[in-house]
């Protein structure tokens, strides 16, 4: 199953009773393992979580900490991109060249790197001496 197919399958399990905007994400770690996540909404907006954050949490829980590739899919009119917060979360675990495939349910796709999605990302190097 492709990474995008994994995200598409995961999307069906999203919990989005308020927005009805279901999102699925899949991450391939450097180890080759694949982790999926879905958005989970909450009545106390904006206390939900994004699909990308769920996939990252699953990856870290399994002991992987390096992202090799990402796929995100939603029922949008254009290929859905990670939100700003998730772009920063992805940059924490992936280098600038990590490929991010963004898609919608009708087959439109767009591929960008993390660097293209988040130029000037904040990294540990910015924190100075600690």
N, C-alpha and C positions, 0 to 999 in steps of 0.2 A: 504494500500500500504506500502511495506517495505521501510526502509530508502534508501536502494540501488536502489529500483525501482523509488523512487522519484528522486534520482541523475541521473538515466538512462533517465528518462523523461525530466528532466531539460537539460541534455546534448544536446538534439536535438535543443535547442534554443541558443546554444553557438554561438558566433560571432568569427569565426576563418578563415577569408578569406585568410590569408597569410600562416599560417602553416598547415591549414586543420586539426589541432589536437584539436578536441572538447573535453572539459572536463565538467562534471557535478559533483556537490557536494551537499550534504544534511547534515544538522545538526539537531539533536534532542536536544533541550534545556532541562534543568532540569525541566522546567514547563511542558514538554511533547509536546510543539509546535515544528513543523518541518519547517525549512527554507532551501531554495534551492538557489544555485548560479551557474553561468556558467562563463567560461573564456570569456573575451572580448578583442580582439586584437585591435591594433592601427597601422596605417601605420608608425608612429614614434616609431618603436621598441626601447626600451622595455616598452613603456608606457601603455601597456595593463594591465588588472587585471586578477587574478586567480579566479577560481570557488570558492575555499574555502573562499577567501576574500569577494566575493559577498554574500555568504551565511552568513558569520559573520556580514557583514554590515546590511543585512536584519534582522538578529536576534537582533542586537543592536537597530536598528530603531524601532522594535516592543517592546522594553523594556526588553528583556531577555539578560542576561549577563553571563550565566553559561551553558557550553556545557556538555551534557551527553553522546553523541555518534556522530560519523561522518562516512559518506560514500563518497567515491570518485570513479569515473569511467571514463574511456577514451578508445578510440580505440587503445590501445597499445598491444604489443606482450606479455607483462607480466602485472600483476595488477599494476596500476599506483599509485605512492605514492605522497603525497603533496610535493611541492618544499620546500627548506630550509626555505624560508621566511614565507611560509604558516604554516609550522610546528611551528614556533615561534608565529605566529598569533593565531593558535589553542591553544597553551600553555597559551596564555594570558587569555583565557576564559574557559579552561578545565584543570582539574587536571591530574596528571601523569597516573591515571588508566583509563582515557577515552579510549574507544575502537574505533579504526579507521579501517573500512573495506575498502580495496583497491581492485578494480576490473578492468577487461577489458570487452570488448563487447562479448567475446566468453565464458564467464562464469567462468574464473579463478578468484579466490579470495584469498586475504591474509589479515589476521587480526593481528594488532599490537596495543599496547597501545601508548599513546602520549610519555610516558617515553622511550619506546623502539625506537620510531621514532626520538626523540630529547633528548638524554641523556645530562645532564648538561644544560638544558634550562635556559635562562636568565629570571629571575623573578624580581618583584618589590623589593624583599628582597636584591637583589644585588645592588640596587641603594643607599644604605646607608641611612644616615639621610637626610631628606628633609623637 
